[in-house]
Amino acid sequence: MEADDTFDLTKYVADDIAKYSGISMPVKAGLLQRLLIKKLPCKKLHMNPDDEFTHPEVGPSFRVISEYTQKFVHNYEVTGNYFFQQEPLIVEKLYPDGYRILNGHHRWAAAFKLKKKKINVNIVNMTHEAEIKEIIRNSKHDKRVTMDLDEVVFFNENNTAQDKAEKSLGFPFNRFYKERLRLGIPALFRILERNGYDIWVFSAKYYSNDYIKALFHKYHVNVTGIVTGTEKRKDKGKGNYDNLLKEKYKKTLHIDNDLVLQIDTATGNFHEHNIDSSSGWSKAVIKIIEEMAKSEEQ
């Protein structure tokens, strides 16, 4: 199949943005939808106004689109499948209709140029700004902890800063949940909860928030907030609830592989607690948390 060189991508994107501006909003997709729908018609996928792909001053990269087009054609010639070994587009359900592309605009454009009717997708439910604000307002705690899911919370055998993983979930859950928690994360989360901390986890990846909640539930732990897709959010949104964070939380802890960063939210002053993981990472972090609690009581 040859590419359609008559397709006016710039006009299509502008028309789609104009059509849904002011009337569309993300809505939750049901579990069955997320599990069963793995392909969607290209025409049901709408542009993300927050993505640089749709900004006229930046716009799509026609070079990247051309490269994907050539790759898809090559895949078809070799395997009979245009999207062989291609990651699915990340999308979220949209009101009043269709789905919004969160990641993969250039691949969508290449598929559209090739007149492909459908493309592989992964439907996710994201935590949006309004939900984040509501979580912050409804919290009964004045302290929070932040952790990166992929770098710290999830076990990664290629991460030399990590040692072991929690026991794998039993069948059939281990078929659905591919991620395993780092050894000691459930115990650490319970200690944090006991000491009055809200727990916020972040990831640059587009995990569905209900997927992460359910995974934590299998390990008998809860988190306060789940924010994913942070790479695309970093220039937008956070400033809109920064003041809420400062008003709600007197103290913020950021925990990574090497240290616990203790931040006074009002003043911005901070103190670093190095993690001596020789006897176990989680054990060392729990010790730091307990020492902080003792100093607060004095």
C-alpha positions as CSV (number, residue, x, y, z in Angstrom):
1,M,0.0,0.0,0.0
2,E,1.4,3.4,-1.0
3,A,1.1,6.5,1.1
4,D,-1.7,9.0,0.4
5,D,0.2,12.2,-0.6
6,T,-3.0,14.2,-0.9
7,F,-3.8,13.9,2.8
8,D,-3.6,17.4,4.3
9,L,-2.4,16.6,7.8
10,T,-2.1,20.3,9.0
11,K,-5.7,21.0,8.0
12,Y,-7.0,17.7,9.5
13,V,-5.3,18.4,12.9
14,A,-6.6,22.0,13.0
15,D,-10.1,21.0,12.1
16,D,-10.1,18.2,14.8
17,I,-8.8,20.6,17.5
18,A,-11.4,23.2,16.5
19,K,-14.3,20.7,16.4
20,Y,-13.6,19.4,20.0
21,S,-12.4,22.6,21.6
22,G,-14.5,23.5,24.6
23,I,-16.9,20.5,24.3
24,S,-14.7,17.5,24.9
25,M,-13.4,16.0,28.2
26,P,-11.7,12.8,29.3
27,V,-13.9,10.1,30.9
28,K,-13.1,6.8,32.6
29,A,-13.0,3.7,30.4
30,G,-14.4,0.6,32.0
31,L,-12.3,-2.4,32.8
32,L,-13.7,-4.5,30.0
33,Q,-13.1,-1.7,27.5
34,R,-9.5,-1.5,28.6
35,L,-9.0,-5.2,28.5
36,L,-10.8,-6.1,25.3
37,I,-10.3,-3.1,22.9
38,K,-6.8,-3.4,21.4
39,K,-7.5,-1.7,18.1
40,L,-9.5,1.4,17.2
41,P,-10.4,3.1,13.9
42,C,-7.9,5.9,13.1
43,K,-10.8,8.3,12.5
44,K,-12.0,7.8,16.1
45,L,-8.7,9.0,17.5
46,H,-8.6,12.7,18.2
47,M,-5.7,15.1,18.6
48,N,-4.3,16.1,22.0
49,P,-4.3,20.0,22.2
50,D,-1.6,19.8,24.8
51,D,0.8,17.9,22.6
52,E,3.4,19.8,20.5
53,F,2.2,17.8,17.5
54,T,-0.8,20.0,17.4
55,H,0.9,23.3,17.9
56,P,1.4,25.3,14.6
57,E,4.6,26.9,15.8
58,V,6.1,23.4,16.5
59,G,3.9,21.1,14.6
60,P,4.3,17.5,13.5
61,S,7.7,16.3,12.1
62,F,7.0,15.2,8.6
63,R,10.4,13.5,8.6
64,V,9.3,11.3,11.5
65,I,6.0,10.5,9.9
66,S,7.8,9.5,6.7
67,E,10.1,7.3,8.6
68,Y,7.2,5.5,10.3
69,T,5.4,5.2,7.0
70,Q,8.5,3.5,5.4
71,K,8.8,1.3,8.5
72,F,5.2,0.2,8.4
73,V,5.4,-0.6,4.7
74,H,8.6,-2.6,5.3
75,N,6.9,-4.5,8.1
76,Y,4.0,-5.4,5.8
77,E,6.3,-6.6,3.1
78,V,8.3,-8.8,5.5
79,T,5.7,-10.0,8.0
80,G,2.3,-9.1,6.5
81,N,1.6,-6.9,9.5
82,Y,2.1,-3.1,9.2
83,F,2.4,-2.7,13.0
84,F,4.7,-5.6,13.7
85,Q,6.6,-5.1,17.0
86,Q,5.2,-1.5,17.2
87,E,4.1,-0.2,20.6
88,P,0.4,0.6,20.7
89,L,-0.8,4.2,20.8
90,I,-1.7,5.4,24.3
91,V,-5.2,6.8,24.3
92,E,-7.9,7.9,26.8
93,K,-11.7,7.8,26.3
94,L,-13.2,11.1,25.4
95,Y,-16.6,12.7,25.7
96,P,-18.7,13.2,23.5
97,D,-17.1,10.5,21.4
98,G,-13.9,8.8,20.4
99,Y,-10.5,8.7,22.1
100,R,-7.8,11.2,22.6
101,I,-4.2,10.3,21.7
102,L,-1.8,10.8,24.6
103,N,1.3,9.3,23.0
104,G,1.8,8.3,19.4
105,H,0.6,11.1,17.1
106,H,3.3,10.5,14.5
107,R,2.5,6.8,14.3
108,W,-1.2,7.6,13.9
109,A,-0.4,10.1,11.1
110,A,1.7,7.5,9.3
111,A,-1.1,4.9,9.6
112,F,-3.7,7.5,8.4
113,K,-1.5,8.3,5.3
114,L,-1.4,4.6,4.5
115,K,-5.2,4.6,4.7
116,K,-5.1,2.0,7.5
117,K,-8.6,1.8,9.0
118,K,-7.4,0.7,12.5
119,I,-4.3,0.9,14.6
120,N,-3.2,-0.8,17.9
121,V,-4.0,1.1,21.1
122,N,-3.8,0.8,24.8
123,I,-6.6,2.6,26.6
124,V,-5.7,4.2,30.0
125,N,-7.4,6.2,32.7
126,M,-5.2,9.1,33.7
127,T,-5.4,11.3,36.9
128,H,-6.1,14.8,35.6
129,E,-5.6,18.1,37.2
130,A,-9.1,18.5,38.6
131,E,-8.8,15.1,40.3
132,I,-5.3,15.9,41.7
133,K,-6.7,19.1,43.2
134,E,-9.7,17.2,44.7
135,I,-7.3,14.6,46.3
136,I,-5.2,17.4,47.8
137,R,-8.2,19.3,49.2
138,N,-9.7,16.1,50.7
139,S,-6.6,14.9,52.4
140,K,-6.5,14.9,56.2
141,H,-2.7,14.8,56.3
142,D,-0.2,17.7,56.3
143,K,2.8,15.6,55.1
144,R,3.4,13.8,51.9
145,V,6.0,11.5,50.3
146,T,6.8,11.3,46.6
147,M,8.4,8.3,44.8
148,D,9.1,7.4,41.2
149,L,7.3,4.2,40.2
150,D,9.8,2.9,37.7
151,E,13.0,4.0,39.3
152,V,12.2,3.2,43.0
153,V,8.9,1.4,43.6
154,F,8.9,-1.3,40.9
155,F,11.6,-3.9,40.9
156,N,13.9,-3.7,37.9
157,E,16.6,-6.4,37.7
158,N,18.6,-4.1,35.4
159,N,18.7,-1.4,38.1
160,T,21.9,-1.9,40.1
161,A,20.6,0.3,42.9
162,Q,18.0,-2.3,43.7
163,D,18.4,-5.7,45.3
164,K,15.4,-8.0,45.5
165,A,11.7,-8.0,44.6
166,E,8.6,-8.9,46.6
167,K,7.2,-12.3,46.1
168,S,5.5,-12.6,42.7
169,L,1.7,-12.5,42.7
170,G,0.0,-15.9,42.3
171,F,-1.9,-17.2,39.2
172,P,-3.8,-15.7,37.5
173,F,-2.8,-12.2,38.7
174,N,0.8,-12.7,37.6
175,R,-0.3,-13.0,34.0
176,F,-2.0,-9.6,34.2
177,Y,0.3,-7.6,36.4
178,K,3.8,-7.8,34.9
179,E,5.3,-5.4,37.4
180,R,6.6,-6.5,40.8
181,L,7.2,-4.3,43.8
182,R,10.7,-3.8,45.2
183,L,11.3,-5.7,48.3
184,G,10.1,-3.9,51.4
185,I,7.8,-1.4,49.6
186,P,4.6,-2.7,51.3
187,A,6.2,-2.4,54.7
188,L,7.6,1.1,53.9
189,F,4.2,2.3,52.7
190,R,2.5,1.1,55.9
191,I,5.1,2.9,58.0
192,L,4.5,6.1,56.0
193,E,0.7,5.8,56.5
194,R,1.2,5.1,60.2
195,N,3.2,8.3,60.5
196,G,0.6,10.5,58.8
197,Y,2.0,10.8,55.2
198,D,0.1,11.0,52.0
199,I,1.8,8.8,49.4
200,W,2.1,10.1,45.9
201,V,3.7,8.0,43.1
202,F,4.8,9.3,39.7
203,S,5.9,7.9,36.4
204,A,6.9,9.2,33.0
205,K,5.1,6.2,31.5
206,Y,1.4,6.1,30.7
207,Y,0.1,3.6,33.3
208,S,-3.6,3.5,33.9
209,N,-4.3,4.8,37.4
210,D,-6.8,2.1,38.1
211,Y,-4.3,-0.6,37.0
212,I,-1.7,0.8,39.5
213,K,-4.3,1.0,42.3
214,A,-5.3,-2.6,41.7
215,L,-1.7,-3.7,41.7
216,F,-1.0,-2.0,45.0
217,H,-4.2,-3.5,46.4
218,K,-2.9,-7.0,45.6
219,Y,0.1,-6.2,47.9
220,H,-2.3,-4.9,50.5
221,V,-1.1,-1.2,50.3
222,N,-2.8,2.0,49.2
223,V,-1.5,5.2,47.7
224,T,-3.0,8.7,47.8
225,G,-2.2,9.9,44.3
226,I,-1.0,8.4,41.1
227,V,0.3,10.7,38.4
228,T,1.6,9.2,35.2
229,G,2.7,10.6,31.8
230,T,4.8,13.2,33.7
231,E,7.2,13.7,30.8
232,K,4.4,15.4,28.8
233,R,3.0,17.1,31.8
234,K,6.2,18.7,33.0
235,D,5.6,22.1,31.3
236,K,1.9,22.2,32.0
237,G,-0.5,21.7,34.9
238,K,1.8,21.3,37.9
239,G,2.0,25.1,38.5
240,N,-1.8,25.1,38.6
241,Y,-1.8,23.2,41.9
242,D,1.5,24.2,43.4
243,N,-0.1,26.6,45.7
244,L,-2.5,23.9,46.9
245,L,0.4,21.6,47.7
246,K,2.1,24.4,49.7
247,E,-1.0,25.1,51.7
248,K,-1.8,21.5,52.4
249,Y,1.6,20.0,53.1
250,K,4.0,21.4,55.6
251,K,6.6,18.8,54.8
252,T,7.4,16.8,51.7
253,L,9.7,13.8,51.5
254,H,11.1,12.6,48.2
255,I,12.5,9.1,48.4
256,D,14.9,7.7,45.8
257,N,17.5,4.9,45.6
258,D,20.2,6.9,47.4
259,L,18.6,9.4,49.8
260,V,15.5,10.8,51.5
261,L,15.1,14.4,50.7
262,Q,13.2,16.3,53.5
263,I,11.7,19.6,52.3
264,D,10.1,22.3,54.4
265,T,7.3,23.3,52.0
266,A,6.9,26.8,53.4
267,T,10.5,27.9,53.4
268,G,12.0,25.6,50.8
269,N,14.7,24.5,53.2
270,F,15.8,20.9,52.8
271,H,17.8,18.2,54.5
272,E,19.3,15.2,52.8
273,H,19.3,11.8,54.6
274,N,21.7,9.3,52.9
275,I,20.4,5.8,52.6
276,D,22.8,3.1,53.8
277,S,21.3,0.1,52.0
278,S,24.0,-2.3,53.1
279,S,21.5,-4.1,55.3
280,G,18.5,-3.5,53.0
281,W,17.1,-0.4,51.2
282,S,13.6,-0.4,52.8
283,K,15.0,-1.2,56.2
284,A,17.3,1.9,56.0
285,V,14.5,4.1,54.7
286,I,12.1,3.0,57.5
287,K,14.9,3.8,60.0
288,I,15.2,7.3,58.7
289,I,11.4,7.8,58.8
290,E,11.2,6.6,62.4
291,E,14.1,8.8,63.4
292,M,12.3,11.8,61.9
293,A,9.1,10.9,63.9
294,K,11.1,10.8,67.1
295,S,12.6,14.2,66.5
296,E,9.2,15.6,65.8
297,E,7.9,14.4,69.1
298,Q,10.7,16.1,71.1
